[in-house]
Amino acid sequence: MPTTEIELAEETVERLDALRVDDESYDELINELINIYEAGEFTLFHAGSE
């Protein structure tokens, strides 16, 4: 899989650093945030179909 690089503002990096636990990598943190977002989106989608 090709590696993609993105540039982040210093404020964004500081916010990510505040969320990191122990030696958690940025990749792990971003994946966790995406999973939380997707789970919330999934819940909202199904809540609207009732």
QUIUR-V708422 format. One record per backbone hydrogen bond with DSSP energy under -1.0 kcal/mol. NH is the residue of the N-H (numbers start at 0). CO is the residue of the C=O. Records with the same first field share a line. If there is no record, write none. Layout:
NH=CO  CO
This chain:
12=8
13=9
14=10
15=11
16=12
17=13
19=15
23=20
28=24
29=25
30=26
31=27
32=28
33=29
34=30
35=31
36=32
37=33
38=34
39=35
40=36
41=37
42=38
43=39
44=40
45=41
46=42
47=43
